[in-house]
């Protein structure tokens, strides 16, 4: 029992390592491109991650994915249940997750 404080204090070591290393890691190219709208830094980050000079295809791919994502319509749960094609899949997932919660496996 007397060693519990050491167990709780052990998290300090990985935290300090992360704090020291984090400023030297490059930011996500996706974040730089979509959130910060900084194409040049995003290209540099892609070049760092992929190790090649021409990353225009990857930049275009991320931008195209962003356009598709913006055009995607969100659906409520009731609309999803009303859709005949997805109804049985949703019901199956709900029943499976309900059984999983009730079987006690989470407690283990």
C-alpha positions in Angstrom: 0.0 0.0 0.0 2.8 2.4 0.7 4.0 2.2 -3.0 0.7 3.5 -4.5 1.9 7.1 -4.8 4.9 5.8 -6.9 2.5 4.0 -9.2 0.5 7.2 -9.7 3.7 9.2 -10.1 5.0 6.9 -12.8 2.9 8.7 -15.4 5.1 11.7 -15.0 8.0 10.2 -17.0 6.2 9.5 -20.3 4.4 12.9 -20.0 7.7 14.7 -19.7 9.2 12.8 -22.6 6.2 13.7 -24.7 6.4 17.4 -23.8 10.0 17.5 -24.8 9.6 15.7 -28.1 6.3 17.2 -29.3 7.7 20.6 -30.5 10.1 18.8 -32.8 7.4 16.6 -34.6 5.9 17.9 -37.8 2.2 18.9 -37.9 -0.3 16.8 -39.8 -0.4 17.7 -43.5 -4.1 17.3 -43.5 -4.5 19.7 -40.6 -2.3 22.2 -42.2 -4.1 22.0 -45.5 -7.7 21.9 -44.3 -7.7 23.8 -41.1 -4.9 26.3 -41.4 -5.2 26.6 -45.2 -1.4 26.6 -45.5 -0.5 24.7 -48.7 3.2 25.3 -48.6 3.6 23.9 -45.0 1.3 21.0 -45.9 3.4 20.2 -48.9 6.6 20.3 -46.8 4.9 18.0 -44.2 3.9 15.6 -47.0 7.5 15.6 -48.3 8.8 14.8 -44.8 6.3 12.0 -44.2 6.6 10.4 -47.7 10.2 11.2 -48.5 9.5 12.4 -52.1 9.6 15.8 -53.7 6.4 15.7 -55.8 3.4 15.5 -53.5 0.9 17.3 -55.6 -1.1 14.1 -56.1 -1.5 13.7 -52.3 -2.5 17.4 -51.8 -5.1 17.0 -54.5 -6.4 13.8 -53.0 -6.9 15.4 -49.5 -8.6 18.4 -51.1 -10.9 16.1 -53.1 -11.8 14.1 -50.0 -12.6 17.4 -48.2 -14.9 18.4 -51.0 -16.7 15.1 -50.9 -17.0 15.3 -47.1 -18.5 18.8 -47.2 -21.1 17.6 -49.7 -22.1 14.6 -47.5 -25.6 14.9 -45.9 -25.9 13.9 -42.3 -28.8 11.7 -41.3 -30.6 11.4 -38.0 -31.1 8.0 -36.3 -34.8 8.1 -37.2 -34.1 8.8 -40.8 -31.6 6.0 -40.8 -34.2 3.6 -39.3 -36.7 4.7 -41.9 -34.3 3.8 -44.7 -35.3 0.3 -45.7 -31.8 -0.6 -47.0 -30.0 0.2 -43.7 -32.7 -0.7 -41.2 -31.6 -4.3 -40.5 -28.0 -3.4 -40.3 -28.7 -0.7 -37.7 -31.0 -3.0 -35.7 -28.4 -5.8 -35.7 -25.7 -3.4 -34.4 -28.1 -2.0 -31.7 -29.0 -5.5 -30.5 -25.4 -6.7 -30.6 -24.2 -3.7 -28.6 -27.1 -4.0 -26.1 -26.2 -7.7 -25.5 -22.5 -6.7 -25.1 -23.4 -4.2 -22.5 -25.6 -6.6 -20.6 -23.4 -9.7 -20.6 -20.9 -8.2 -18.1 -17.8 -8.4 -20.3 -17.2 -4.7 -19.8 -16.8 -5.3 -16.1 -14.0 -7.8 -16.7 
